[in-house]
Amino acid sequence: MTDIVVRLTARDLTHADLASCGWAGSATHLASVARQLERARTGAVDYLAVCAAAGIPVAKGGVDYETKEGAGTLWQLAVHPALQSCGIGTFLVGAAERRIRDRGLRHAELAVEESNPRARALYERLGYVAYDRRPDAWDVQAPDGSIRRHETVCTVLRKDLG
């Protein structure tokens, strides 16, 4: 077996990147990401892209600084499905945590659907500790273009970045 090593970088996601992020979700989701990029212009959020050498995003995710006072809230984290379990999610979370620290904040938070134990295991491995549960909901676009409301329960996790 041969190991392949790929150098990753993290940078701000741009509107131009959205055309190559179809793997991250539907057109409705990408429109939501585009709105978040507008919030990034005001400093309310950071929205990151993790890229390999070609500069095309293979992972993306946001940090919201307005959700919880004194913390950066990670959300909309996604890694290209073909590249999951390769360490890219760990790299993305690390980059997001650096952004939070750069703002002088000492805590990171995130919520993970209870139906996603694989992601929760990653976050716990990275030092996040569960402290709450809450319902959540968002619109999801089906392949036929119809929109339905996805309702779920999330576990809220927190990490001290001190």
C-alpha positions in Angstrom: 0.0 0.0 0.0 1.2 3.5 -0.8 0.5 6.5 1.4 -0.5 9.7 -0.4 0.3 12.9 1.4 -1.6 16.0 0.4 -0.8 19.5 1.7 -3.9 21.3 2.9 -4.5 25.0 3.5 -7.3 26.9 5.1 -8.5 30.2 3.7 -11.7 32.3 3.6 -14.4 30.7 1.4 -15.4 33.0 -1.5 -18.5 33.3 -3.6 -16.4 32.0 -6.5 -15.8 28.8 -4.6 -19.5 27.9 -4.3 -19.6 26.6 -7.9 -17.3 23.8 -6.9 -19.0 23.0 -3.5 -22.0 21.1 -4.9 -20.8 18.1 -2.8 -21.7 20.1 0.4 -25.4 20.3 -0.2 -28.3 21.5 -2.4 -28.7 24.8 -4.2 -30.8 25.9 -1.2 -27.9 25.1 1.2 -25.3 26.9 -1.0 -27.6 30.0 -1.2 -27.5 29.9 2.6 -23.7 29.7 2.5 -23.7 32.7 0.1 -25.7 34.7 2.7 -23.2 33.8 5.4 -20.4 35.1 3.2 -22.1 38.5 3.3 -22.1 38.3 7.1 -18.3 37.5 6.9 -17.8 40.9 5.3 -19.0 42.5 8.6 -16.9 40.3 10.8 -19.9 38.5 12.3 -18.6 35.1 11.0 -15.6 33.5 9.4 -16.4 31.0 6.7 -13.5 28.7 5.8 -12.5 26.6 2.9 -9.9 23.8 3.2 -8.2 23.2 -0.1 -5.6 20.9 -1.6 -2.9 22.2 -4.0 -5.4 23.1 -6.8 -7.1 25.6 -4.5 -10.5 23.9 -4.8 -12.4 23.4 -1.5 -12.5 19.9 -0.2 -14.1 21.0 3.1 -15.9 24.0 4.4 -17.4 25.4 7.6 -18.3 28.5 9.5 -17.6 30.1 12.8 -20.3 32.4 14.1 -19.3 35.0 16.7 -22.8 36.2 17.4 -24.5 33.0 18.5 -22.9 32.7 22.0 -21.2 35.5 23.8 -17.5 34.8 24.5 -17.4 31.8 22.1 -17.1 31.0 18.5 -19.8 28.6 17.3 -18.7 26.2 14.6 -21.5 25.3 12.1 -22.2 24.0 8.6 -19.0 21.9 8.7 -18.7 19.5 5.7 -16.0 17.4 4.1 -16.3 16.1 0.6 -17.9 12.6 1.0 -15.1 10.9 -1.0 -12.5 12.3 1.4 -14.0 11.7 4.8 -11.9 9.9 7.4 -8.7 11.3 5.9 -8.1 13.9 8.6 -9.6 16.8 6.7 -12.3 17.4 9.3 -9.7 17.5 12.0 -7.8 20.1 10.0 -10.9 22.1 9.4 -11.8 22.2 13.1 -8.3 23.2 14.0 -8.3 26.1 11.5 -11.7 27.2 12.9 -10.3 27.1 16.5 -7.3 29.2 15.4 -9.7 31.8 14.1 -11.6 31.8 17.4 -8.4 32.2 19.4 -7.2 35.0 17.1 -10.3 36.9 18.2 -9.3 36.5 21.8 -12.1 34.1 22.6 -11.5 31.1 24.9 -14.3 28.7 23.9 -15.6 26.9 20.9 -19.0 25.4 20.6 -20.9 23.3 18.1 -24.0 21.2 17.8 -24.2 17.8 16.2 -27.3 15.9 15.2 -27.9 13.0 17.6 -28.3 10.8 14.4 -24.6 11.5 13.5 -22.5 9.6 16.0 -19.5 9.5 13.6 -19.2 13.3 13.7 -19.8 13.4 17.5 -17.0 10.9 18.0 -14.7 13.2 16.0 -15.6 16.2 18.1 -15.1 14.3 21.3 -11.8 13.0 20.1 -10.8 16.7 19.5 -11.7 17.6 23.1 -15.3 18.8 22.8 -17.5 17.9 25.8 -21.3 17.6 25.6 -23.2 19.8 27.9 -26.7 20.3 26.5 -29.3 19.0 24.0 -31.7 21.1 21.9 -34.1 20.8 19.0 -33.1 22.3 15.7 -34.6 22.6 12.2 -33.8 23.8 8.8 -35.1 23.6 5.2 -33.8 20.8 3.0 -34.1 20.7 -0.8 -35.0 17.4 -2.3 -33.7 16.3 -5.7 -37.0 17.3 -7.3 -36.5 20.9 -6.0 -39.2 20.7 -3.3 -38.4 22.0 0.1 -39.2 20.3 3.3 -38.4 21.1 7.0 -35.9 18.8 8.6 -36.4 18.6 12.4 -33.9 17.0 14.6 -32.3 17.0 18.1 -28.7 18.1 18.5 -26.1 17.6 21.2 -24.3 20.8 22.1 -20.6 20.4 22.7 -18.0 22.9 24.1 -14.2 23.1 24.2 -12.0 25.3 26.3 -9.4 26.8 24.0 -7.6 28.5 26.9 
